Amino acid sequence: MKLYKEMKRVFIITAIVFSLIVTNCKADNPAGAGAKASAEGSVVQLTDAVFKKTIFNYGSSKEWKFEGSKPVIIDFYADWCAPCRQLSPLVEEIAKEYDGRIVVYKVDTEKEKDLARAIGITGLPTLLFIPAEGTPRMSMGLLPKADLVKAINEVLLIK
């Protein structure tokens, strides 16, 4: 079972890196447009253009280089997705509880198809955990809050 989990983790990391390396999409939005920031401790809506500016510019770089300074969680969702609607309040709770320590984004995959394709999103909901240093990890499906907190503590190295 441990070998299976390790193989799954390696596969997910490889899929993320591969999709970032081989995909070259162009942003439809002007640079800087599309991040709708609200009150502190809240989830920020993320667009392809802002992703390229603040997370990783997959269009100009082939090697993963995180542009941010704080760990990030990105929730890839769609309005029609029932599990996404169930996960959304948990993601908002996480944003409030970890305010100042992590940044939490949401990406509407119906509006940001190029970004979802570039990241390799194949199922919803999908959470992308990006540590300040190191390799991003992805989790698909609805997770209970305890699993979200565990992933934050283990992947993003936040205690």
N, CA, C and O of each residue as an XYZ file, in Angstrom:
636
protein
N       0.818     -1.187      0.000
C       0.000      0.000      0.000
C       0.866      1.256      0.000
O       0.550      2.234     -0.678
N       1.965      1.227      0.766
C       2.863      2.371      0.826
C       3.498      2.614     -0.540
O       3.643      3.760     -0.966
N       3.878      1.535     -1.225
C       4.464      1.652     -2.558
C       3.450      2.257     -3.519
O       3.807      3.098     -4.344
N       2.197      1.843     -3.422
C       1.143      2.376     -4.280
C       0.986      3.878     -4.064
O       0.865      4.626     -5.034
N       0.984      4.332     -2.816
C       0.840      5.762     -2.523
C       2.033      6.540     -3.066
O       1.855      7.627     -3.615
N       3.228      6.013     -2.926
C       4.424      6.684     -3.425
C       4.397      6.756     -4.947
O       4.738      7.786     -5.529
N       3.990      5.657     -5.596
C       3.888      5.652     -7.053
C       2.847      6.659     -7.518
O       3.055      7.353     -8.514
N       1.731      6.743     -6.807
C       0.672      7.690     -7.151
C       1.190      9.120     -7.019
O       0.920      9.965     -7.872
N       1.936      9.385     -5.946
C       2.487     10.722     -5.722
C       3.458     11.087     -6.846
O       3.405     12.197     -7.375
N       4.330     10.172     -7.206
C       5.296     10.416     -8.278
C       4.566     10.638     -9.601
O       4.954     11.510    -10.378
N       3.530      9.872     -9.865
C       2.762     10.029    -11.093
C       2.121     11.409    -11.161
O       2.156     12.056    -12.208
N       1.541     11.866    -10.064
C       0.880     13.171    -10.044
C       1.892     14.287    -10.263
O       1.645     15.211    -11.039
N       3.015     14.204     -9.590
C       4.049     15.229     -9.754
C       4.550     15.236    -11.197
O       4.714     16.298    -11.797
N       4.789     14.056    -11.745
C       5.258     13.950    -13.116
C       4.236     14.537    -14.083
O       4.605     15.234    -15.028
N       2.959     14.259    -13.854
C       1.904     14.779    -14.726
C       1.855     16.300    -14.686
O       1.673     16.942    -15.720
N       2.018     16.879    -13.501
C       2.009     18.338    -13.384
C       3.188     18.937    -14.133
O       3.023     19.849    -14.944
N       4.365     18.425    -13.859
C       5.567     18.961    -14.492
C       5.493     18.781    -16.005
O       5.815     19.704    -16.754
N       5.077     17.613    -16.456
C       4.972     17.348    -17.894
C       4.001     18.309    -18.557
O       4.304     18.876    -19.607
N       2.825     18.498    -17.947
C       1.839     19.393    -18.556
C       2.333     20.825    -18.592
O       2.029     21.561    -19.531
N       3.098     21.236    -17.574
C       3.642     22.589    -17.569
C       4.732     22.758    -18.615
O       4.885     23.841    -19.181
N       5.487     21.707    -18.876
C       6.586     21.793    -19.824
C       6.088     21.788    -21.270
O       6.548     22.595    -22.077
N       5.167     20.903    -21.607
C       4.783     20.733    -23.005
C       3.683     21.670    -23.478
O       3.449     21.783    -24.681
N       3.011     22.337    -22.568
C       1.904     23.196    -22.960
C       2.380     24.629    -23.115
O       3.118     25.147    -22.276
N       1.956     25.253    -24.183
C       2.300     26.645    -24.407
C       1.041     27.362    -24.856
O       0.714     27.379    -26.042
N       0.327     27.962    -23.890
C      -0.919     28.658    -24.180
C      -0.710     30.156    -24.071
O       0.214     30.615    -23.398
N      -1.564     30.912    -24.729
C      -1.512     32.369    -24.662
C      -2.675     32.866    -23.819
O      -3.780     32.331    -23.907
N      -2.437     33.873    -23.011
C      -3.479     34.439    -22.157
C      -4.408     35.302    -23.000
O      -3.951     36.059    -23.856
N      -5.721     35.186    -22.756
C      -6.694     36.023    -23.426
C      -6.867     37.357    -22.703
O      -7.326     38.331    -23.298
N      -6.506     37.402    -21.439
C      -6.686     38.598    -20.644
C      -5.406     39.406    -20.617
O      -4.314     38.843    -20.697
N      -5.526     40.724    -20.505
C      -4.311     41.518    -20.372
C      -3.604     41.198    -19.069
O      -4.242     40.793    -18.098
N      -2.305     41.376    -19.041
C      -1.529     41.062    -17.833
C      -2.066     41.829    -16.647
O      -2.341     43.027    -16.719
N      -2.206     41.107    -15.559
C      -2.681     41.730    -14.337
C      -4.183     41.731    -14.189
O      -4.681     41.985    -13.092
N      -4.924     41.459    -15.238
C      -6.381     41.458    -15.134
C      -6.857     40.124    -14.602
O      -6.254     39.090    -14.891
N      -7.917     40.131    -13.836
C      -8.564     38.897    -13.467
C      -8.372     38.399    -12.072
O      -8.995     37.399    -11.712
N      -7.562     39.013    -11.260
C      -7.467     38.578     -9.866
C      -8.398     39.464     -9.072
O      -8.126     40.648     -8.870
N      -9.482     38.897     -8.627
C     -10.463     39.655     -7.874
C     -10.199     39.450     -6.391
O     -10.749     38.543     -5.767
N      -9.367     40.288     -5.852
C      -9.034     40.156     -4.436
C     -10.131     40.771     -3.592
O     -10.700     41.803     -3.951
N     -10.422     40.145     -2.486
C     -11.383     40.698     -1.557
C     -10.733     40.800     -0.199
O      -9.518     40.969     -0.102
N     -11.523     40.700      0.847
C     -11.009     40.870      2.204
C      -9.920     39.864      2.511
O      -9.863     38.785      1.921
N      -9.048     40.236      3.456
C      -7.983     39.320      3.859
C      -8.578     38.011      4.346
O      -9.670     37.979      4.916
N      -7.854     36.949      4.117
C      -8.331     35.648      4.547
C      -9.412     35.083      3.650
O     -10.144     34.175      4.046
N      -9.516     35.615      2.447
C     -10.539     35.117      1.534
C      -9.886     34.467      0.323
O      -8.680     34.579      0.107
N     -10.699     33.799     -0.444
C     -10.249     33.123     -1.655
C     -10.243     34.146     -2.791
O     -11.169     34.945     -2.923
N      -9.189     34.110     -3.609
C      -9.030     35.054     -4.715
C      -9.276     34.317     -6.028
O      -8.721     33.242     -6.260
N     -10.113     34.905     -6.888
C     -10.372     34.336     -8.210
C      -9.125     34.545     -9.064
O      -8.577     35.646     -9.097
N      -8.673     33.499     -9.755
C      -7.415     33.534    -10.498
C      -7.676     33.301    -11.981
O      -8.463     32.433    -12.357
N      -7.001     34.091    -12.817
C      -7.082     33.922    -14.264
C      -5.752     33.395    -14.790
O      -4.761     33.339    -14.061
N      -5.744     33.016    -16.048
C      -4.533     32.523    -16.700
C      -3.440     33.585    -16.683
O      -2.288     33.283    -16.369
N      -3.787     34.819    -17.015
C      -2.787     35.897    -17.062
C      -2.168     36.141    -15.695
O      -0.956     36.330    -15.587
N      -2.982     36.140    -14.659
C      -2.467     36.370    -13.311
C      -1.671     35.162    -12.837
O      -0.672     35.326    -12.136
N      -2.092     33.950    -13.204
C      -1.334     32.746    -12.876
C       0.080     32.864    -13.441
O       1.060     32.598    -12.745
N       0.174     33.260    -14.697
C       1.483     33.377    -15.338
C       2.352     34.433    -14.669
O       3.575     34.303    -14.630
N       1.731     35.460    -14.150
C       2.482     36.552    -13.523
C       2.873     36.235    -12.073
O       3.971     36.585    -11.641
N       1.991     35.581    -11.328
C       2.223     35.427     -9.884
C       2.574     34.006     -9.439
O       3.109     33.814     -8.347
N       2.275     33.006    -10.281
C       2.532     31.612     -9.898
C       3.659     31.032    -10.750
O       4.738     30.738    -10.234
N       3.416     30.866    -12.045
C       4.402     30.278    -12.946
C       4.046     30.633    -14.384
O       2.918     30.404    -14.822
N       4.995     31.185    -15.111
C       4.761     31.524    -16.510
C       5.165     30.338    -17.381
O       6.288     30.260    -17.881
N       4.219     29.422    -17.545
C       4.474     28.210    -18.319
C       4.648     28.497    -19.804
O       5.124     27.636    -20.543
N       4.275     29.683    -20.251
C       4.432     30.038    -21.658
C       5.861     30.397    -22.024
O       6.263     30.241    -23.178
N       6.634     30.877    -21.057
C       7.992     31.316    -21.368
C       9.076     30.487    -20.697
O      10.254     30.629    -21.026
N       8.695     29.622    -19.759
C       9.687     28.826    -19.056
C       9.317     27.354    -19.112
O       8.146     26.992    -18.995
N      10.300     26.529    -19.287
C      10.064     25.087    -19.333
C      10.327     24.415    -17.998
O       9.876     23.293    -17.767
N      11.061     25.097    -17.108
C      11.393     24.532    -15.809
C      10.569     25.226    -14.734
O      10.481     26.454    -14.705
N       9.959     24.425    -13.840
C       9.099     24.968    -12.793
C       9.864     25.956    -11.926
O      10.925     25.641    -11.387
N       9.309     27.156    -11.803
C       9.865     28.163    -10.919
C       8.690     28.955    -10.355
O       8.056     29.737    -11.064
N       8.413     28.746     -9.091
C       7.318     29.432     -8.414
C       7.672     30.906     -8.261
O       8.745     31.238     -7.759
N       6.780     31.786     -8.688
C       7.023     33.224     -8.644
C       6.581     33.863     -7.332
O       6.927     35.014     -7.066
N       5.831     33.148     -6.514
C       5.317     33.719     -5.276
C       6.276     33.568     -4.115
O       7.339     32.959     -4.236
N       5.878     34.138     -2.983
C       6.702     34.040     -1.777
C       6.021     33.221     -0.688
O       6.689     32.710      0.211
N       4.691     33.092     -0.760
C       3.941     32.298      0.211
C       3.393     31.056     -0.472
O       3.100     31.081     -1.668
N       3.253     29.966      0.283
C       2.638     28.763     -0.289
C       1.229     29.072     -0.810
O       0.560     29.991     -0.337
N       0.806     28.286     -1.785
C      -0.457     28.539     -2.485
C      -1.279     27.262     -2.575
O      -0.742     26.167     -2.742
N      -2.593     27.426     -2.463
C      -3.544     26.371     -2.818
C      -4.424     26.942     -3.918
O      -4.940     28.053     -3.797
N      -4.591     26.176     -4.995
C      -5.481     26.592     -6.073
C      -6.584     25.548     -6.200
O      -6.317     24.361     -6.386
N      -7.819     26.009     -6.096
C      -9.004     25.166     -6.230
C      -9.534     25.308     -7.651
O     -10.053     26.362     -8.019
N      -9.407     24.255     -8.448
C      -9.956     24.238     -9.802
C     -11.369     23.671     -9.714
O     -11.565     22.558     -9.225
N     -12.354     24.435    -10.187
C     -13.759     24.071     -9.996
C     -14.595     24.466    -11.212
O     -14.111     25.128    -12.131
N     -15.847     24.049    -11.195
C     -16.855     24.504    -12.157
C     -18.162     24.658    -11.389
O     -18.434     23.906    -10.454
N     -18.959     25.624    -11.784
C     -20.225     25.886    -11.093
C     -21.176     24.687    -11.142
O     -21.956     24.482    -10.211
N     -21.120     23.903    -12.202
C     -22.036     22.768    -12.354
C     -21.618     21.546    -11.541
O     -22.376     20.581    -11.446
N     -20.437     21.574    -10.962
C     -19.861     20.417    -10.260
C     -20.325     20.383     -8.799
O     -19.953     21.251     -8.010
N     -21.129     19.391     -8.442
C     -21.647     19.277     -7.067
C     -20.536     19.085     -6.030
O     -20.568     19.763     -5.003
N     -19.561     18.204     -6.240
C     -18.472     18.090     -5.263
C     -17.681     19.397     -5.114
O     -17.185     19.702     -4.030
N     -17.566     20.166     -6.202
C     -16.879     21.463     -6.133
C     -17.632     22.401     -5.199
O     -17.025     23.111     -4.397
N     -18.958     22.402     -5.308
C     -19.784     23.254     -4.432
C     -19.666     22.809     -2.977
O     -19.757     23.638     -2.072
N     -19.465     21.521     -2.741
C     -19.279     21.026     -1.373
C     -17.906     21.405     -0.828
O     -17.766     21.684      0.363
N     -16.901     21.415     -1.683
C     -15.547     21.728     -1.270
C     -15.351     23.226     -1.029
O     -14.528     23.619     -0.202
N     -16.087     24.044     -1.732
C     -15.903     25.490     -1.679
C     -15.925     26.085     -0.267
O     -15.041     26.879      0.055
N     -16.901     25.737      0.596
C     -16.882     26.300      1.958
C     -15.657     25.859      2.761
O     -15.161     26.617      3.595
N     -15.169     24.652      2.518
C     -13.970     24.188      3.214
C     -12.747     24.985      2.779
O     -11.895     25.321      3.601
N     -12.663     25.283      1.495
C     -11.553     26.069      0.966
C     -11.605     27.478      1.558
O     -10.567     28.051      1.889
N     -12.796     28.028      1.688
C     -12.942     29.360      2.285
C     -12.536     29.345      3.763
O     -11.905     30.287      4.243
N     -12.893     28.286      4.478
C     -12.467     28.150      5.882
C     -10.948     28.094      5.987
O     -10.351     28.740      6.849
N     -10.331     27.320      5.104
C      -8.875     27.194      5.088
C      -8.237     28.563      4.839
O      -7.257     28.920      5.494
N      -8.789     29.328      3.897
C      -8.247     30.656      3.589
C      -8.278     31.551      4.830
O      -7.330     32.297      5.080
N      -9.347     31.481      5.596
C      -9.457     32.301      6.812
C      -8.506     31.801      7.902
O      -7.821     32.597      8.545
N      -8.466     30.494      8.105
C      -7.649     29.926      9.169
C      -6.147     30.091      8.925
O      -5.373     30.221      9.873
N      -5.742     30.085      7.666
C      -4.320     30.194      7.333
C      -3.981     31.571      6.753
O      -2.965     31.727      6.076
N      -4.824     32.559      7.017
C      -4.626     33.914      6.528
C      -3.230     34.420      6.910
O      -2.809     34.315      8.062
N      -2.537     34.961      5.935
C      -1.199     35.482      6.184
C      -0.095     34.455      5.993
O       1.071     34.815      5.832
N      -0.462     33.165      6.012
C       0.552     32.112      5.860
C       0.498     31.455      4.491
O       1.523     31.005      3.981
N      -0.689     31.393      3.888
C      -0.841     30.849      2.539
C      -1.787     31.743      1.754
O      -2.533     32.536      2.329
N      -1.748     31.604      0.441
C      -2.674     32.300     -0.446
C      -3.564     31.226     -1.069
O      -3.081     30.192     -1.530
N      -4.862     31.487     -1.075
C      -5.816     30.526     -1.620
C      -6.511     31.149     -2.830
O      -7.105     32.224     -2.743
N      -6.420     30.447     -3.953
C      -7.033     30.891     -5.202
C      -8.101     29.903     -5.650
O      -8.107     28.742     -5.238
N      -9.009     30.385     -6.504
C      -9.985     29.536     -7.185
C      -9.865     29.817     -8.676
O      -9.660     30.957     -9.091
N      -9.997     28.763     -9.473
C      -9.993     28.903    -10.924
C     -11.255     28.251    -11.465
O     -11.479     27.054    -11.284
N     -12.075     29.052    -12.130
C     -13.276     28.541    -12.788
C     -12.824     27.917    -14.106
O     -12.457     28.628    -15.042
N     -12.852     26.601    -14.174
C     -12.323     25.897    -15.348
C     -13.154     26.132    -16.604
O     -12.669     25.905    -17.713
N     -14.389     26.581    -16.450
C     -15.214     26.903    -17.618
C     -14.763     28.219    -18.254
O     -14.868     28.393    -19.468
N     -14.267     29.133    -17.441
C     -13.806     30.432    -17.938
C     -12.318     30.411    -18.275
O     -11.872     31.146    -19.157
N     -11.560     29.589    -17.592
C     -10.101     29.548    -17.760
C      -9.672     28.184    -18.304
O      -8.893     27.465    -17.678
N     -10.195     27.848    -19.474
C      -9.926     26.541    -20.077
C      -8.454     26.349    -20.437
O      -7.915     25.253    -20.290
N      -7.806     27.415    -20.909
C      -6.385     27.305    -21.268
C      -5.538     26.977    -20.044
O      -4.646     26.131    -20.109
N      -5.815     27.643    -18.938
C      -5.059     27.387    -17.712
C      -5.308     25.970    -17.208
O      -4.368     25.257    -16.856
N      -6.578     25.564    -17.175
C      -6.908     24.206    -16.719
C      -6.212     23.164    -17.594
O      -5.698     22.168    -17.085
N      -6.194     23.389    -18.889
C      -5.536     22.464    -19.820
C      -4.028     22.448    -19.578
O      -3.408     21.384    -19.578
N      -3.442     23.622    -19.373
C      -1.997     23.724    -19.162
C      -1.558     23.002    -17.896
O      -0.478     22.413    -17.859
N      -2.382     23.043    -16.868
C      -2.047     22.412    -15.597
C      -2.362     20.915    -15.631
O      -1.862     20.155    -14.801
N      -3.174     20.499    -16.573
C      -3.501     19.081    -16.699
C      -4.691     18.663    -15.858
O      -4.742     17.537    -15.365
N      -5.647     19.564    -15.692
C      -6.836     19.258    -14.914
C      -7.714     18.306    -15.722
O      -8.156     18.640    -16.821
N      -7.963     17.116    -15.168
C      -8.771     16.113    -15.860
C     -10.029     15.752    -15.094
O     -10.905     15.074    -15.631
N     -10.134     16.187    -13.863
C     -11.311     15.904    -13.048
C     -11.518     17.024    -12.051
O     -10.588     17.750    -11.700
N     -12.753     17.150    -11.603
C     -13.093     18.210    -10.662
C     -13.735     17.627     -9.417
O     -14.397     16.592     -9.491
N     -13.553     18.262     -8.299
C     -12.639     19.360     -8.039
C     -11.197     18.869     -7.976
O     -10.931     17.708     -7.663
N     -10.280     19.770     -8.276
C      -8.857     19.473     -8.157
C      -8.200     20.594     -7.360
O      -8.422     21.775     -7.626
N      -7.399     20.209     -6.392
C      -6.631     21.177     -5.611
C      -5.163     21.036     -5.972
O      -4.627     19.929     -6.020
N      -4.521     22.165     -6.225
C      -3.098     22.199     -6.506
C      -2.421     22.860     -5.312
O      -2.701     24.015     -4.988
N      -1.525     22.118     -4.658
C      -0.789     22.609     -3.499
C       0.611     23.005     -3.973
O       1.361     22.168     -4.476
N       0.959     24.287     -3.810
C       2.249     24.777     -4.275
C       3.036     25.306     -3.079
O       2.706     26.360     -2.536
N       4.082     24.575     -2.664
C       4.913     25.075     -1.560
C       5.764     26.254     -2.042
O       5.990     26.405     -3.243
N       6.229     27.077     -1.121
C       7.081     28.214     -1.485
C       8.356     27.720     -2.169
O       8.892     28.382     -3.057
N       8.831     26.556     -1.745
C       9.982     25.923     -2.383
C       9.657     24.456     -2.574
O       9.103     23.815     -1.681
N       9.993     23.933     -3.713
C       9.722     22.521     -3.960
C       8.728     22.309     -5.086
O       8.392     23.226     -5.835
N       8.274     21.084     -5.180
C       7.415     20.653     -6.274
C       5.944     20.717     -5.886
O       5.573     20.288     -4.794
N       5.101     21.248     -6.770
C       3.665     21.265     -6.487
C       3.083     19.854     -6.477
O       3.622     18.940     -7.100
N       1.990     19.697     -5.769
C       1.275     18.416     -5.730
C      -0.193     18.670     -5.962
O      -0.724     19.727     -5.625
N      -0.840     17.677     -6.547
C      -2.236     17.806     -6.921
C      -3.077     16.752     -6.224
O      -2.625     15.633     -5.983
N      -4.308     17.128     -5.904
C      -5.263     16.204     -5.310
C      -6.600     16.371     -6.020
O      -7.120     17.480     -6.136
N      -7.151     15.250     -6.496
C      -8.443     15.312     -7.177
C      -9.524     14.738     -6.282
O      -9.293     13.793     -5.528
N     -10.702     15.322     -6.379
C     -11.852     14.835     -5.645
C     -12.112     15.636     -4.387
O     -11.304     16.463     -3.967
N     -13.254     15.366     -3.806
C     -13.687     16.036     -2.589
C     -12.921     15.475     -1.399
O     -12.924     14.268     -1.161
N     -12.270     16.353     -0.659
C     -11.507     15.949      0.522
C     -12.177     16.471      1.778
O     -12.706     17.582      1.776
N     -12.166     15.693      2.850
C     -12.633     16.231      4.131
C     -11.633     17.258      4.650
O     -10.468     17.256      4.252
N     -12.087     18.123      5.527
C     -11.233     19.197      6.030
C      -9.964     18.647      6.692
O      -8.887     19.222      6.533
N     -10.082     17.551      7.424
C      -8.905     16.976      8.091
C      -7.820     16.623      7.073
O      -6.635     16.821      7.341
N      -8.211     16.106      5.916
C      -7.238     15.773      4.878
C      -6.632     17.035      4.261
O      -5.452     17.046      3.907
N      -7.430     18.093      4.130
C      -6.907     19.361      3.621
C      -5.841     19.917      4.567
O      -4.771     20.343      4.133
N      -6.147     19.907      5.850
C      -5.207     20.404      6.855
C      -3.940     19.563      6.851
O      -2.838     20.103      6.953
N      -4.083     18.252      6.735
C      -2.913     17.364      6.685
C      -2.042     17.679      5.459
O      -0.816     17.735      5.558
N      -2.683     17.881      4.315
C      -1.931     18.210      3.096
C      -1.218     19.540      3.245
O      -0.070     19.682      2.825
N      -1.889     20.512      3.838
C      -1.266     21.815      4.062
C      -0.030     21.663      4.930
O       1.026     22.217      4.624
N      -0.165     20.912      6.011
C       0.950     20.734      6.941
C       2.096     19.922      6.337
O       3.262     20.183      6.634
N       1.775     18.950      5.502
C       2.826     18.090      4.934
C       3.411     18.650      3.642
O       4.629     18.647      3.461
N       2.562     19.126      2.751
C       3.036     19.582      1.436
C       3.531     21.021      1.487
O       4.581     21.350      0.935
N       2.765     21.869      2.152
C       3.138     23.286      2.207
C       4.037     23.608      3.385
O       4.522     24.730      3.523
N       4.256     22.605      4.241
C       5.154     22.730      5.387
C       4.746     23.841      6.346
O       5.578     24.600      6.842
N       3.440     23.915      6.592
C       2.910     24.903      7.537
C       2.405     24.173      8.753
O       1.654     23.205      8.626
N       2.791     24.604      9.903
C       2.357     23.970     11.157
C       1.371     24.869     11.868
O       0.884     24.522     12.943
